Amino acid sequence: MTLIRDPRTTPPWNNISTLTGYPSGVTDVSLAVMGNDLHVTVRNAAGNVAQTSCTVAPTPGTGSNPAWPANCTAFVNHTPPNN
């Protein structure tokens, strides 16, 4: 399970593990902010890598930005090929 903490929202902890494409057995998480988006990259024990992008400005659940996790895209597989 991967939770994102956003103290601006209620509840402050938001589960993004329910998004389509989320791999099972996630062991590592990386976060990067780019403009209005939070990019979340996860890796599982088998070495699979997937990423989602979540709009965080304006605050999720306000204006035209849906509440967590609907403000995120489906996870996309970015696993590098085996050499």
C-alpha positions as CSV (number, residue, x, y, z in Angstrom):
1,M,0.0,0.0,0.0
2,T,1.2,3.5,-0.8
3,L,-0.2,6.5,1.1
4,I,0.4,10.1,0.2
5,R,0.2,12.7,3.1
6,D,-1.5,15.9,2.1
7,P,-2.1,18.0,5.2
8,R,-4.4,20.3,3.2
9,T,-7.0,17.5,2.8
10,T,-9.3,15.5,5.0
11,P,-8.2,12.8,5.6
12,P,-4.6,13.9,5.4
13,W,-3.4,10.3,4.4
14,N,-4.5,9.3,0.9
15,N,-4.3,5.8,-0.6
16,I,-3.1,5.7,-4.2
17,S,-2.7,1.9,-4.2
18,T,-6.2,1.6,-5.6
19,L,-5.3,3.2,-8.9
20,T,-5.3,1.0,-12.0
21,G,-1.8,-0.4,-12.8
22,Y,-0.5,-0.2,-9.2
23,P,1.9,-3.2,-9.0
24,S,1.7,-5.7,-6.1
25,G,4.5,-6.0,-3.6
26,V,5.8,-2.4,-3.7
27,T,9.0,-1.9,-1.8
28,D,10.3,1.5,-2.9
29,V,8.6,4.9,-3.6
30,S,10.0,8.1,-5.1
31,L,8.3,11.5,-5.3
32,A,9.0,14.4,-7.6
33,V,7.1,17.7,-7.9
34,M,6.9,19.3,-11.4
35,G,4.7,22.4,-11.6
36,N,1.2,21.5,-10.3
37,D,1.9,17.8,-10.4
38,L,3.3,15.2,-8.0
39,H,4.9,12.3,-9.8
40,V,5.0,9.0,-7.8
41,T,7.2,6.3,-9.0
42,V,7.1,2.8,-7.3
43,R,9.2,-0.3,-7.6
44,N,8.2,-3.8,-6.4
45,A,10.2,-6.8,-5.2
46,A,10.3,-8.2,-8.8
47,G,11.9,-5.0,-10.1
48,N,8.9,-3.7,-11.9
49,V,8.7,0.1,-12.0
50,A,5.4,2.1,-12.5
51,Q,4.5,5.8,-12.3
52,T,1.5,8.0,-11.7
53,S,1.0,11.7,-11.9
54,C,-1.3,13.5,-9.4
55,T,-2.5,17.1,-9.7
56,V,-1.8,18.8,-6.4
57,A,-2.6,22.5,-7.3
58,P,-5.2,23.6,-6.6
59,T,-5.7,21.5,-3.5
60,P,-7.3,18.1,-4.4
61,G,-11.0,18.2,-3.8
62,T,-11.3,22.0,-4.5
63,G,-12.1,23.8,-7.7
64,S,-11.9,21.6,-10.8
65,N,-9.3,19.3,-9.1
66,P,-10.9,16.0,-7.9
67,A,-10.2,14.7,-4.4
68,W,-7.5,12.0,-3.8
69,P,-7.0,9.6,-5.5
70,A,-9.1,10.7,-8.5
71,N,-6.6,13.6,-9.1
72,C,-4.1,10.9,-10.2
73,T,-3.6,9.1,-13.5
74,A,-3.5,5.3,-13.7
75,F,0.0,3.9,-13.1
76,V,2.0,3.4,-16.2
77,N,4.6,0.6,-16.4
78,H,8.1,2.0,-16.8
79,T,10.1,-1.2,-16.2
80,P,13.3,-1.2,-18.1
81,P,13.9,-4.2,-20.5
82,N,16.1,-7.0,-19.3
83,N,19.5,-7.1,-20.9
